[in-house]
Amino acid sequence: MFIRQLGEKVGRSMVLMDESWTLRNGLEIPHRSVLAAMTNKQSYDDGCLSDEEINFLSRRARGGFGIITTAASHVQESGQGWTGEMGTWGDHHLPGLTRLADEIRQHGSKSFVQLFHGGMRSPSSLTGQQAVSASENFISDSEGTSRSMTLEEVNETIDSFAMAAKRCEDAGFDGVELHGAHGYLIAQFLGAKTNRRSDEFGGDVLQRMTFLNKIIDAVRNTVSSKFAILVRLSPVSDDTGISLEDTLKVCESLLSKSIDGLHISCWDVFEKHSSGKTLTKEISQFINQRIPIISTGSVWTGNDAHFLLEEGADGVGVARVALPFPDWPHSSASLDYSPDKPPFIPQMLTDAELSPLFVDYMRRWKGFVTDGR
Ligand SMILES: Cc1cc2nc3c(=O)[nH]c(=O)nc-3n(C[C@H](O)[C@H](O)[C@H](O)COP(=O)(O)O)c2cc1C
């Protein structure tokens, strides 16, 4: 009865939330749900994971997520974007990373570390250095402008991504997600507004993706073939200057690279692009099953999750709903599952393994915590 109900609702040959799927390198993901990266401010000043951060992620692995993605972690000390951020830039991070990978594996989820560099969004007040980017870009009145990276710095940063990925593999993770979304350094190189370089790293969109391409190649040359590489992109960004047309060119080009899946960050997967289609549909029709796609943004109910599968996503990314509802994957297979919406009382979040520090951070997300903003 339930399956028939799904069959009627889900057009694409009955893709179900609680079935497994595989990344391009053959890594089997046990469930369609993906815990999207969530910064949670719980790491120590030196970037080492705290027990609280490990418990938070491990609890969601126990909740049945197919993939657990860590918070964005900086691959260079100078690429840190905010306090309490997880790091992957040094070998001193290895014990914590190993413990986290072990915990996630124990619950059967696949584990991914999100790798990033903040670029012009790494405040000098935190790093003690002027922020760098693809070009000299205005940041804010207090931060001033970024400095254009020298070729040597670009190459060093590419190497840092590769070394960070190697640490993640050594720690026992299943893969990394290269954070090319949300206006951080990789996106700053991809965007026409933020990248006005005249060397091999600038030019048209395919030239602007040289930085990303070289990171992928460097990571792949450093890790084994069974270690998965995902790339997360913002399909459209006015701030950096990325159009959907550019993103489709980037996607086409990425297909020839040694990556195992794409993750698009939509913020609202229900919103229609000017073509009248959602971004997920636009991109999945273009990709036409040549590589698995994860899509994320404003999914809350079982019905929302199945809508996204029907739009062509292979993995359904969620962030906020997984905070109060760590067992979301178990219920998401049912179209009738409709968990409560925010705001949430702090106790409900601490009961779901968010530390007081993380709850306090969530008070900054409008309308999320009863006594927040
Ligand atoms: C508290 C919080 C922290 C986030 N941190 C990150 C991050 O570190 N990296 C990233 O790519 N996205 C980050 N995001 C964005 C989420 O991955 C996700 O794309 C976004 O929240 C939309 O999904 P949702 O509607 O299911 O929350 C964050 C979101 C939240 C709520």
The ligand as an SDF file (V2000), in Angstrom:
LIG
                    3D

 31 33  0  0  0  0  0  0  0  0999 V2000
   24.3020   26.1520   11.2280 C   0  0  0  0  0  0  0  0  0  0  0  0
   24.6530   25.9950    9.7880 C   0  0  0  0  0  0  0  0  0  0  0  0
   25.9800   25.9240    9.4130 C   0  0  0  0  0  0  0  0  0  0  0  0
   26.3260   25.7400    8.0560 C   0  0  0  0  0  0  0  0  0  0  0  0
   27.6450   25.5570    7.7220 N   0  0  0  0  0  0  0  0  0  0  0  0
   27.9660   25.1890    6.4620 C   0  0  0  0  0  0  0  0  0  0  0  0
   29.2940   24.7850    6.1350 C   0  0  0  0  0  0  0  0  0  0  0  0
   30.1840   24.7070    6.9860 O   0  0  0  0  0  0  0  0  0  0  0  0
   29.5360   24.4510    4.8470 N   0  0  0  0  0  0  0  0  0  0  0  0
   28.5790   24.4830    3.8750 C   0  0  0  0  0  0  0  0  0  0  0  0
   28.8550   24.1590    2.7190 O   0  0  0  0  0  0  0  0  0  0  0  0
   27.3060   24.8380    4.1750 N   0  0  0  0  0  0  0  0  0  0  0  0
   26.9790   25.1720    5.4250 C   0  0  0  0  0  0  0  0  0  0  0  0
   25.6750   25.4480    5.7460 N   0  0  0  0  0  0  0  0  0  0  0  0
   24.6450   25.3560    4.7050 C   0  0  0  0  0  0  0  0  0  0  0  0
   23.9880   23.9620    4.7470 C   0  0  0  0  0  0  0  0  0  0  0  0
   24.8960   22.9520    4.3600 O   0  0  0  0  0  0  0  0  0  0  0  0
   22.7420   23.9080    3.8210 C   0  0  0  0  0  0  0  0  0  0  0  0
   23.1500   24.0190    2.4890 O   0  0  0  0  0  0  0  0  0  0  0  0
   21.7250   24.9930    4.1170 C   0  0  0  0  0  0  0  0  0  0  0  0
   21.5110   25.1240    5.5150 O   0  0  0  0  0  0  0  0  0  0  0  0
   20.3790   24.6840    3.4610 C   0  0  0  0  0  0  0  0  0  0  0  0
   19.8910   23.4310    3.8770 O   0  0  0  0  0  0  0  0  0  0  0  0
   18.7150   23.3070    4.9850 P   0  0  0  0  0  0  0  0  0  0  0  0
   17.5690   24.1380    4.4580 O   0  0  0  0  0  0  0  0  0  0  0  0
   18.3970   21.8590    5.0150 O   0  0  0  0  0  0  0  0  0  0  0  0
   19.2190   23.8580    6.2650 O   0  0  0  0  0  0  0  0  0  0  0  0
   25.3140   25.6750    7.0630 C   0  0  0  0  0  0  0  0  0  0  0  0
   23.9790   25.7760    7.4730 C   0  0  0  0  0  0  0  0  0  0  0  0
   23.6410   25.9150    8.7930 C   0  0  0  0  0  0  0  0  0  0  0  0
   22.1870   25.9490    9.1930 C   0  0  0  0  0  0  0  0  0  0  0  0
  1  2  1  0
  2  3  1  0
  2 30  2  0
  3  4  2  0
  4  5  1  0
  4 28  1  0
  5  6  2  0
  6  7  1  0
  6 13  1  0
  7  8  2  0
  7  9  1  0
  9 10  1  0
 10 11  2  0
 10 12  1  0
 12 13  2  0
 13 14  1  0
 14 15  1  0
 14 28  1  0
 15 16  1  0
 16 17  1  0
 16 18  1  0
 18 19  1  0
 18 20  1  0
 20 21  1  0
 20 22  1  0
 22 23  1  0
 23 24  1  0
 24 25  2  0
 24 26  1  0
 24 27  1  0
 28 29  2  0
 29 30  1  0
 30 31  1  0
M  END
$$$$
